[in-house]
Structure formats: C-alpha cells, structure tokens
C-alpha cells in the first residue's frame, strides 16, 4: 500500500518537474522567436535601404565586392527565417508537451552498466539543454522500441552503433491530460489490454484518436520494419491497420531510409476525401508535418490531364442502385475485365503495336525535296528500342527530322531571298521578307511533323474498341471473359461520350504512363496504400509505373470489406507479383479493437467462412433488429434511436444506408425533425448525427451506428452481405438495424 | 540583360517606347506587331545575341516573355 503511495508521489513530482522544464523551454523559445522575428524585419529593412542604390551600381561597375556583400546579407536573412520557422515548430511541440509530456516509462539497465535508468517515453523528445539529460524520449527512437517489443526481462534494440542489450525491470503507462496525472499502472502483457479497454470505453472523437500509446506488439513490428520492400497487412475491421500505416509513415519519416528522407517522400493512397480529413489529426499529433495524401482519381487526372471522369464512388453508386440487373452486370464485368492482368497485357501489346498499325508516317518535304522518307521514319521509331517510352522515341524522331531541316535552312533562305528579290512587288527588305516566308513555311512543316509525332491517346484507345477484329488479333492467346462481345460493344458506345467511365479512365492512365515519361513522383521513397482490396491489378500496374522502382510499399486491406467485387487471400499474391519487390511479407491482424464483443460477434454472421476475428473483451448491448409497419413509423423509430444515443452521450452517431440516393431521401425526410447532417465526398467533419452510404464509411468509426434499410429489397446477395459487414463494424459501442417491409433474408 | 536588349530591339522595330513593352505584351497586330516585324525581330536577335533561332519555333512565341525565355535557354545550353 505504502509502495503505491510512494510511487504516486514520485510520479506526480516527476510530472511537475518535466512540465516545468517544458514551460521554461517554451518561454525561451517564445522570446527567441520574437527576437528573431524582429531581427529579420530589421535586417530586411537594412538590406533594402543600403542596397537599392547599389544594385544599379553593380550592373554598371561590376563591383564584385558589393555583390558578395549583398548576397551575404540575403543569405543571413534566409538563415534567420529558417531558424525562425524551426522555433515556431518547437513552440508548438512544447505547448503539446506541457499538456501530455509522456505516456509510458520503462526502467532499463544497459548490460555494461550497473543501474536501471528511468526512460520516459512521449510523442516527442525533451532534453535539458545544459546537462543534456533526456527527460523524455521520442516514441520512435530505438530505445523506446523496447517498450513495445518486450515485457519484463531481457531486451535489446538496434542503434546506429549496433545491437544494444539490456534488461527491463518496469513497464508503466500513464494517462496524463492537461498536465494532470489521471492514473497510471504497471503493465505486463495482459494488463496492456486493460489499458486499451479503458481508453476505448471512452467515446471516439470524430477524428481517429492517435493510438500511439496502445500500439500492440504486432503492430509495432510492422511500424518499425524498415528493411521490407513490401509489407502487406490483411487486417480485420477495427484492427487498427490504418493507424498502423500512418504511424509507419511517421516512423519512417523520422528515421529516414536514406539520409535525405523528407516529409515529401511518402505518399498515402486513400479512397476518399472524408477519410483524409478524418485522419488529418493523427499526423500533427504525432509531431510530424503533412504527408502527401492522394486519391486514386487524382492520379488519373494528373496522368491523363483529363477531368471529365467517373469517380470510383460514382461507379459504386451506379452498381448499388436497384438498376436493371443487366446494367450493373455489364458494368461489373467490364470493370473486372478492364482491371485485370489480361487487359493490362492487351494494353501493353497495343502500345508496342502503335508504330506499326496506327501511325501514319509520311515523307517529309523541305526546300523542294524529300529530306526524310517515311520508311526511314517508321524504322527509326521501331528500332529505337533502348528507349521504352514511345513519346520519347517520337520526340527523338522530331529532333531527327528537324536536324535535316536545320541543315537545309540556310540554303532555303538563300533561295527565298532570290525569289523575293526577283519579285519586287513588296515594300519590305529582301532579308526580312525571305525570313518571314521561311518562318511561315516552317510553322506549316512542324505542324505536319507533329501530326506524326504527337499521339492522341484517347483517340487511340477508342480505336481499340471500334475494331473488334483488331482487338481479337491483339488478344490472341489471352483468356477473355465469356461476355467479351458485350463488353466491347458497350465500351465502344460509351466512348462516344466525353464523360469517361472509371474503368476506361484507368486504362487511359495506364496508357499515358507507358507512353509518356512521368517525373512527378521521382523522389517518393514510401508508398502506403489503404483499402487495397478495392483495387484491381491495373491499379497496381499504374502505381508501379508512377513511383520509382526503389520505393517501398505498405499495402493494407481487408478481403471482407470489398465492394463490387469478390476477393480472397490470393489478392495479396497478385499484388506481390505485380509490384515485384525483392523482399515482401504478409501479416494478418485478427484482433479487432474497435467494437464491443456483441457487435463484433454480430458482424461475423455476414462473413462467409469462419474467418478468424478475435475481439477485445469489451461488453455492450446486443445489436437488435427493429421492424416498422410503414416508412413514417420507421422514421419515428430512427429518430427515437438517435435521441437515445444522444442521451447516452455518444459524440458520433451514423445513419448508414446502402446508397447515396437512399441517404439523401432519408435525410430529406428527417432533417426537419432532428438535427442531422448529410455527408458527401467533400464533407469536413463527422461530429453529431450524420447520414451517408456504406461505401463512404469505410475505415471510419462511430460511437453508435444505425443501419436504416435492412429490408429484402436492399440486401439480398453475397455482395450485400459484405456491405452489412462493413456497416456493422463501424460501430464502437452501439449498433441497431431498422427496416420496413420484409426483412432481408441475410438477417434471418 | 537579355530582356532589356530585347525590348530595345523590339521598340525600335515597331517605333514604340521601351516602357510600353512588358513581358506580357503579346506579339499581335493589335499591339502593332506584324509578321514582318517578327521576322525583323528574329534576325536582329540572332545578330545581337549571337544565336540561331529555329524558324519552326517562332510560332510558339506568343508574348515578349516567351522570346526572352527562349533566348535564355539557348544561351544556357551553349
């Protein structure tokens, strides 16, 4: 008993000291930043006053010394500005530290020492500058990894100098809020879960909470594994795999794979904007700056320069609506085919064939003679095999032709001058008139040349579908789906419109990347892909072309949460094959941290096999299914449920419908009776009560979830089952389902 | 340097003041610049800056700034 009191007093004292240090450093930082700001302003003023005259002198007198002095002044100013910016960062970090300086402690004894050191671990480090004493270690530092990796007993970590071995005597975790020690306890493996339980029994905020403190061993290993070129994670709903990816990005940025890793070097590919905004809190919280976050649609816009494109969500919406099943059938089959490796192979062959079948090489005339014969041009393009990108070969071809033109140009101008001189019906001088004519000619010439050397990729793509014989010739020996004729017809028809369907847009992006050189992402070192189960082989082929071969990938997915296609674990084999990295691994995360036991149990009925999902031991209410005799009654019940949730103090309540259209209808009915928000792709925050379709909810979590339409009209088949799995696994504490009409057979 | 000389050459050709010409000034008839003036400009620039301007590139010069960039690029590639 006394021991606990003693420890408590000690920890409170230690906390106060740490915060005191942080506060001291903060006020120093604020002062120094203020001083620097003033210094910058006065330096800038000084420089401009002294040197406005001097600048004109420099040009005249070429006074080297003045120039040097000027440049030194400017350098000094930009140095001051960088220092100032670093100070601002430091200030923000210290302000955070004062609220929550650390969350864990280990007592570690290095093998070559006698005593145990108290190592406090927090979101960033805190050093007493005079004595160099480490008050707090950054969670990403090598020593801190011991906390995650080991229990009490022998332990080690990797430092730049080599492997450091030692012993752990104590593992303690803290909950510190606003500078106050709420509680702490000593952890071994079991009780860590207890801590997690405590944390999760609170309500989720609309932004995903940073779970730095709660990273479990397996997650930590994924985060810190810097050697693997490709890490794939199959993680069930609520396993924290997305958090893991973000933490990995932060960790890798912190350490750097090469000495030059900056924040620009990591790209996260995430499915929609809501998701991006939702996680925007986590990274600053971890002490990092922004990471490049990109939707796949952005990649398509960027590579094709074409904006009128169907988004993935639009495609999903069109597939989920109760259309004629013919329509969604052909759309699905088309997407599946055009996303497949088979189609990618066809596109590859197509590009190789372009110079043979689709380019019209013509003789080039200049100065009255042929300076380039068409056979030569064709041969040159075909033989330029060292250059993989067709556009580069065509650029070379253009230069090749122009070289001949330039050689002839003098002769040509002489000829033109003679012509002009002979026809004196002009007011201009001979040389100028001749030049003007030459410019005119050359302009025509280059336009003719560009007809050969510039490709319109969209037009070429259309040709692929307008000529079935050609298509089949190209696809020889490739396995085609049974409904290929239908797909060809359908695509050919759709391509007449300006609006490109999602699957065609992807193909276009692929073609662009194969034809043109793309340097946009040359310094990317890490690529993180979330919701990988929703992507097709063509997506990964595109990424392969977009990012450097040396970049490392972290791929996250859950095969149970696909929408619009069926997928099993072989997905990861496919991905491995396409990305073709030297070292790769697949990790499965089966522990779900998000929902209560009851909700988790309930959601597994929507999974096909006995897919292993272990829950986390939190208990709550059993999800219930409620029926209403009419739409009005249904609305009343839903409103009732919303009010119950609000009474129970849930911060985020999600009304989930199958499609966006359903969401809009529901919203319209309820908006005058209760305070709710309709969510679309561009919505910023997810507090309060919101309505949206299932496919927009992926990866997000809410205190309470209300599934509004579980009748048999809405949910019938296996794909709908998956939707219900996704929807029910969004809930942290409370889940209920409502319908009117006949109950879906999936719930029976 | 390049810009100043360029402006001087152009203003002499079309008979305007140096100040009336900016990098954004378009090489069009509206601004008093005809095809023959462009030809004159090209010839003068070649002499003044000691470079060769390829005739097939001339149609890409939409404004004064474009020529400036072109000349600078050639000079830096030499």
Interface residues (C-beta under 8 A of the other chain):
Chain A: X402 X405 X406 X409 X428 X431 X432 X433 X435 X436 X438 X439 X440 X441 X442 X443 X445 X446
Chain B: X35 X36 X38 X39 X40 X42 X43 X52 X54 X55 X56 X58 X59
